[in-house]
Amino acid sequence: MARISAGIATSHVPLIGVAIDQNRGHEPYFKPILAAYDWTRHWISRPENKPDVVILVYNDHASAFDMNIIPTFAIGCAERFAPADEGWGPRPVPMVENHAPLAWHIAQSLILDDFDMTIINKMDVDHGLTVPLSAVFGQPDAWPTRVIPLAVNVVTYPVPSGNRCWLLGEAIARAVESFDEDLTVQIWGTGGMSHQLQGKRAGLINQAWDQRFLDDMVADPARLRAIPHIEYLRETGSEGIEMVMWLIMRGALGPNVRELHRAYHVPASNTALGHLVLEKTS
């Protein structure tokens, strides 16, 4: 039986990828940004913590989808996915190798569980997916785990509610547990934290709100499920809504978790960088 053992939440700031790709992690600006992941890199390198598969929840930034097709939830079921060209060439990172049998199983299970998933058999994956992999695994010749991409629309309204994302996480956990292969699976929720990229509030960062969100990932996840979209927009900026993707990860871990690691750093570009590692305890 496959099992979900842990969850990782992290921002997917493009600048993290720039620092890693250009070997600039020693520079004063980048050093504390990459240091946020030092603990996690050591933890995940230990054999008992290494996942066979990562279900990576992210949002596409107009690389695979545009205004013509806007899936609310999409799962990648192809054998592999190439890094996307986001306007300055693809990142120099490995191909993403999927666990296609598990991805297809999850897709079927979710659809029969009344989630209308979009199945994607061809797409490139952008920084939303590759930056978290680089932050945790560095610059390997091949990613040391299989990766199932799960894309969420948090770019164009309407976007899914936090509660719907939580329920999807619970359904993913049921799907994984019904897969008849001995696999250790992690689920990662990416995006956020507070930031706004345009308009009069460009550069907005709400550290107090972010820190409470990090607290309540463990202490009061029920509160997070009920946060309305307007609160994300008002308190965390237009792009802060990405944090609903963290709730897919959190819902998949079940009611009881233990916080293993937390990091928070401002600024990372014009964004607040948040990072959590949670262990499933029941």
Secondary structure, 3 states (H helix, E strand, C coil): CCEEEEEEEECCCHHHHHHHHCCCCCCCCCHHHHHCCHHHHHHHHCHHHCCCEEEEEECCCCCCCCCCCCCCEEEECCCEECECECCCCECCCCCEECCHHHHHHHHHHHHHCCCCCEEECCCCECHHHHHHHHHHHCCCCCCCCEEEEEEECCCCCCCCCHHHHHHHHHHHHHHHHCCCCCCEEEEEEECCCCCCCCCCCCCCCCHHHHHHHHHHCCCCHHHHHCCCHHHHHHHHCCCHHHHHHHHHHHHHHCCCEEEEEEEEEEEECCEEEEEEEEEECC
